[in-house]
Amino acid sequence: MENNSLSKDDSLSHENPPAKVTAADDSSGVVLQVERNDYGEVVPPKRRRAQAMDGFDDCYSDIVDYIVRCTHKIWDERDIGLIYTHYTHNCTLYGTMGTIYDRETIVRDTIQRLVSFPDRRGMATQVLWSGNDKDGFYTSHLVTGHGRHTQHGNYGPPTGKTFTSRTIADCMIYRNKIYREWVVTDNMAVIKQLGLDPHALAHETAKGLFDRNLEAVDMGENRRMIGQQLPEVEADTSIASSGIEADTLSWLHQVWNRRMFGRIGNVYAKNAQYHGPRMVELYGSEAVLHQHLALLGSIPDGAYTPQHICSNPRDEGGVKVAVRWIIEGHFLGHGILHELGPPKGQRLQVMGMTHYHYKHGKIVDEWNVYDELSLLVQIKLAQLVENKRRD
């Protein structure tokens, strides 16, 4: 990790530092949770450290405090320069529209977003996490953003309209610095609420990628079924760290890769709530089943691959589980992705993140985020590539 030349005033270490705690005496603290606390209660001043945080700024009492406080400082309080003390110089940020490979580009991108939506506020909905200060932390941060489109930017001239959308950001953190991050934002929800044309915006984005010779994604064979064999009977649960994580990976494999959608009725409570893309709010396990069935309706050869999972018990009861996943396949059918136009077999890669809340052995809430606009960009990019081949 590179040395940092910033002064003490450029970090948060001077902000009401809590009493330090070592790995040997951290049992007196409890890591804070977001759901039932106001912002000031999640990032309290002078709180004793609840867990060992060696290498972190003194103001942080635990990893949830870290991710919520620094996000608020950077985005809401405009201390963008904290990115220099909270990201490594070579941080990789994986987004649905592309990948960033350095810290300075993250700084510039943050400035651009704040210029376009100056009054946007990103409210932490929940933070799930794993790890420790010796091996590194992993956080999955669900944010509900609300704002007004008042300035010129990537979405064109201001519309003056308000919007609400969900984002999940997964971060790998070591000694106060994020070194890898995955971000999924529901951009289609924003565009629809602003009354903009998603096809025009997707074409413009795809043209920029095309002009840089970044062509359509090519995943090869998705390996859900090897040759003429059946899908694997059992899920790969090697990334699980607990029984509930292994169980989650098992039923996800049964539903998505073995197409056993009836399992949803066994896993979800009858009164489960589904919080999905485009800010949809639905109720009942049958509605959940239809949302997932309809996604595979659009990508009928899709293969579901979980990439990370973590979980925490919750003060409000039960356990919450965060899963980062990929679906790869082809746009071959009709389903929930009707905004993409008629299916013509284009390759699609869906990057998604989902938080599940289990109570009494059943899922009572699901927060599901993927970016339909990024899929439309993939369609437009494939069209540009096809047109080039014809010319």
KAGI-V102891 format. One record per helix or strand of 3 or more residues. SS is the DSSP state (H for helix, E for strand). FROM is the first residue (numbers start at 1). LEN is the number of residues. If there is no record, write none. Layout:
ss->SS from->FROM len->LEN
ss->SS from->FROM len->LEN
This chain:
ss->H from->8 len->3
ss->H from->26 len->3
ss->H from->39 len->4
ss->H from->63 len->14
ss->H from->80 len->7
ss->E from->87 len->9
ss->E from->98 len->3
ss->H from->103 len->14
ss->E from->121 len->12
ss->E from->136 len->13
ss->E from->162 len->13
ss->E from->177 len->9
ss->H from->187 len->8
ss->H from->198 len->14
ss->H from->243 len->14
ss->H from->263 len->5
ss->E from->268 len->9
ss->H from->277 len->3
ss->E from->280 len->4
ss->H from->285 len->14
ss->E from->303 len->11
ss->E from->319 len->12
ss->H from->338 len->3
ss->E from->347 len->13
ss->E from->362 len->9
ss->H from->372 len->19
